[in-house]
Amino acid sequence: MKGAFATFPKSTTPQTLDDGDAVSLELLVNNESGAKIVDVVSVTFDRTRLRENHLESAPKDFTLEAVALGVKKYSLLLNGNEVSKSKSSIGCTGALLWLYIPERGRFIFSLVPREGYDFEKLAVLDENRIAFTINDEHYEWVSSDSILPSGGTWNLWVLHDANYTPLFSTEDSQPRTAPKSPNIFQRLEGVLNNQGATLIINKPASGRTKTTVGALSQRVMVGGADNMENLLPKGP
């Protein structure tokens, strides 16, 4: 015997709903017990009225953990020389900021010391710049915008995680340059060499060498986090 599924009952008369009204729909009904599963639908043109009694999350006390630091479109200077830069307008944000430099480790920044971690008050946050000195080397991390929403100049706590190793090798992220085909002079030189001759080409003296930071820029890593457990979990 085939079972029959009940469908929604049809209203005998049209129903008109005003802004803010609600209508209930009986989805399932147990005829023996009379228990019902009912869906209530509210209709309004003002979305705030639908959520006036709803909180996004449970309220909590305000702490500095709620203050987010943010760096974007940054440049990183080491002893006055730019070693990395980024044009990303997204950047990184969080109660904690960090940057990793190969052979120097990771530096984690916080507005307050963190219990159980060896933070030291070594840095200064000045509007859009974080400056600090470790192991006789001076670092400046400069953002295009203010790092704190309210701006200002503040002491900053730093944890130097010297033994930090990225999850993946930064060397693997280096772009590989495809071998170039020999140019006309190289091909001509090869032909002459096969004939026992030598080709000498006088090249103009090159000007000042321009140092690029592209390779190092790809090795520097930056990020943000909401708590230390996400960056440096404590041991059992």
C-alpha positions as CSV (number, residue, x, y, z in Angstrom):
1,M,0.0,0.0,0.0
2,K,1.4,3.3,-1.0
3,G,1.6,6.0,1.7
4,A,0.2,9.4,1.2
5,F,2.1,12.6,2.2
6,A,0.0,15.5,3.5
7,T,0.6,18.9,1.8
8,F,0.2,22.4,3.2
9,P,-3.5,23.2,3.6
10,K,-4.7,25.9,1.2
11,S,-6.3,29.0,2.6
12,T,-9.9,29.5,1.7
13,T,-9.6,33.3,1.7
14,P,-6.7,35.6,0.7
15,Q,-4.7,36.9,3.6
16,T,-3.2,40.4,3.7
17,L,-0.1,41.1,5.9
18,D,0.9,44.5,7.1
19,D,4.5,45.5,7.8
20,G,5.7,43.7,11.0
21,D,2.9,41.0,10.9
22,A,3.7,37.3,11.2
23,V,2.0,34.2,9.9
24,S,2.4,30.6,11.2
25,L,2.6,27.5,9.0
26,E,1.9,24.1,10.4
27,L,4.7,21.9,8.9
28,L,4.0,18.6,10.7
29,V,1.0,17.5,12.9
30,N,0.7,14.4,15.0
31,N,-3.0,13.6,14.9
32,E,-2.8,11.3,17.9
33,S,-1.0,13.6,20.3
34,G,-1.9,16.9,18.7
35,A,1.8,17.9,18.7
36,K,2.8,20.3,15.9
37,I,5.9,21.7,14.3
38,V,5.2,25.3,13.3
39,D,7.2,27.7,11.3
40,V,6.6,31.4,12.0
41,V,7.3,33.9,9.2
42,S,7.6,37.6,9.8
43,V,7.2,40.2,7.1
44,T,8.7,43.6,7.2
45,F,10.5,46.2,5.1
46,D,12.9,47.1,8.0
47,R,15.5,44.3,8.6
48,T,16.4,45.6,12.1
49,R,12.9,44.8,13.3
50,L,13.5,41.1,12.5
51,R,16.5,41.0,14.8
52,E,15.7,43.5,17.5
53,N,15.9,40.8,20.2
54,H,18.8,38.9,18.7
55,L,22.5,39.2,19.7
56,E,25.3,38.2,17.4
57,S,27.1,36.5,20.4
58,A,27.1,36.4,24.1
59,P,28.2,39.8,25.7
60,K,31.6,39.8,27.3
61,D,33.8,42.3,29.2
62,F,35.9,44.7,27.0
63,T,39.7,43.9,27.0
64,L,42.6,44.8,24.9
65,E,42.1,41.5,23.1
66,A,39.2,43.3,21.3
67,V,41.5,46.0,19.9
68,A,42.8,44.9,16.5
69,L,46.1,46.0,15.0
70,G,46.4,46.2,11.3
71,V,49.2,46.5,8.7
72,K,48.7,46.9,4.9
73,K,50.6,48.1,1.9
74,Y,53.7,47.9,4.1
75,S,57.4,48.2,3.8
76,L,60.0,46.6,6.0
77,L,63.3,48.2,6.7
78,L,66.3,46.6,8.3
79,N,69.1,49.0,9.4
80,G,67.6,51.6,7.1
81,N,67.5,49.4,4.0
82,E,64.2,48.2,2.6
83,V,64.2,44.4,2.5
84,S,60.5,43.8,1.8
85,K,57.3,45.5,0.7
86,S,53.8,44.7,-0.1
87,K,51.1,46.5,-2.1
88,S,48.2,44.4,-0.7
89,S,45.3,46.6,0.6
90,I,44.0,43.6,2.6
91,G,47.1,43.2,4.8
92,C,46.9,41.4,8.1
93,T,44.9,42.2,11.3
94,G,44.5,40.8,14.8
95,A,45.1,41.4,18.5
96,L,48.6,40.1,17.6
97,L,50.8,40.8,14.6
98,W,53.8,38.9,13.5
99,L,56.5,38.9,10.9
100,Y,59.0,36.3,9.9
101,I,62.5,37.0,8.4
102,P,64.7,34.1,7.3
103,E,67.8,33.7,9.5
104,R,66.3,36.1,12.1
105,G,63.2,34.2,13.1
106,R,59.7,35.4,13.9
107,F,58.7,38.6,15.8
108,I,55.3,38.7,17.5
109,F,53.8,42.0,18.6
110,S,51.2,42.7,21.3
111,L,49.8,45.8,23.1
112,V,50.1,43.9,26.4
113,P,52.4,41.2,27.9
114,R,51.0,37.7,27.7
115,E,51.0,35.3,30.7
116,G,53.2,32.3,30.1
117,Y,55.1,33.9,27.2
118,D,58.4,35.8,27.2
119,F,57.3,39.1,25.8
120,E,59.6,42.1,26.3
121,K,58.7,45.8,26.0
122,L,61.1,46.5,23.1
123,A,59.1,48.2,20.4
124,V,57.3,51.5,19.8
125,L,54.1,51.8,17.8
126,D,54.0,55.3,16.3
127,E,50.9,55.9,14.2
128,N,51.7,53.8,11.1
129,R,55.1,52.5,12.1
130,I,56.5,49.7,14.4
131,A,60.1,50.2,15.4
132,F,62.4,48.0,17.5
133,T,66.0,46.9,17.9
134,I,67.1,43.3,18.6
135,N,70.6,41.9,18.4
136,D,72.0,45.3,17.4
137,E,69.7,45.3,14.3
138,H,67.1,48.0,13.9
139,Y,63.7,47.1,12.3
140,E,61.0,49.4,11.0
141,W,57.6,48.0,9.8
142,V,55.7,50.8,8.1
143,S,52.1,50.6,7.1
144,S,50.2,52.8,4.7
145,D,47.6,53.5,7.4
146,S,47.5,53.9,11.1
147,I,48.2,50.5,12.8
148,L,45.8,51.3,15.6
149,P,42.3,52.6,14.7
150,S,42.8,55.5,17.2
151,G,46.4,56.2,16.2
152,G,48.8,57.5,18.8
153,T,52.2,56.4,20.1
154,W,52.4,53.4,22.3
155,N,54.8,50.9,23.8
156,L,54.6,47.5,22.2
157,W,55.6,44.1,23.6
158,V,57.7,41.8,21.4
159,L,58.3,38.0,21.5
160,H,61.3,37.0,19.5
161,D,60.6,33.4,18.3
162,A,64.1,32.8,17.0
163,N,63.6,29.1,16.4
164,Y,60.4,29.5,14.3
165,T,60.3,27.4,11.1
166,P,57.5,28.0,8.5
167,L,55.3,25.1,7.7
168,F,56.6,25.2,4.2
169,S,60.1,26.2,2.9
170,T,60.2,29.8,1.8
171,E,62.9,28.8,-0.7
172,D,60.2,26.6,-2.4
173,S,58.2,29.8,-3.1
174,Q,61.0,31.4,-5.1
175,P,60.1,31.8,-8.8
176,R,62.2,29.7,-11.1
177,T,63.6,31.5,-14.2
178,A,63.4,29.5,-17.4
179,P,66.7,29.2,-19.3
180,K,67.0,31.8,-22.0
181,S,67.7,31.0,-25.6
182,P,71.1,32.2,-26.8
183,N,71.0,35.5,-28.6
184,I,72.5,36.2,-32.1
185,F,75.9,37.1,-30.7
186,Q,76.1,34.0,-28.6
187,R,75.1,31.8,-31.6
188,L,77.7,33.6,-33.7
189,E,80.4,33.1,-31.0
190,G,79.6,29.4,-30.9
191,V,80.0,29.1,-34.7
192,L,83.3,31.0,-34.7
193,N,84.6,28.9,-31.8
194,N,83.9,25.8,-33.7
195,Q,86.0,27.2,-36.5
196,G,88.9,28.1,-34.2
197,A,88.1,31.8,-34.2
198,T,87.3,34.1,-31.3
199,L,84.7,36.8,-31.1
200,I,85.3,39.9,-28.9
201,I,82.5,42.3,-28.3
202,N,83.1,45.6,-26.6
203,K,80.3,46.5,-24.3
204,P,79.7,49.9,-22.8
205,A,80.5,50.2,-19.1
206,S,77.5,49.5,-17.0
207,G,76.2,52.2,-14.6
208,R,75.4,51.9,-11.0
209,T,74.2,48.4,-9.9
210,K,70.6,48.5,-8.8
211,T,69.8,46.3,-5.9
212,T,66.4,44.6,-5.9
213,V,64.6,43.1,-3.0
214,G,62.3,40.8,-5.0
215,A,63.9,37.6,-3.8
216,L,63.9,38.6,-0.2
217,S,60.4,40.0,-0.4
218,Q,59.1,36.6,-1.2
219,R,60.8,35.1,1.7
220,V,59.4,37.5,4.4
221,M,56.1,36.4,5.9
222,V,53.6,38.4,7.9
223,G,50.3,37.7,9.6
224,G,47.8,38.4,12.4
225,A,46.1,36.3,15.1
226,D,43.5,36.7,17.9
227,N,45.4,34.8,20.6
228,M,48.8,33.3,21.3
229,E,47.5,29.7,21.3
230,N,47.0,30.1,17.5
231,L,50.7,31.2,17.1
232,L,52.7,29.4,19.8
233,P,50.7,26.7,21.6
234,K,51.9,25.9,25.1
235,G,53.2,22.4,25.7
236,P,51.2,19.9,27.8
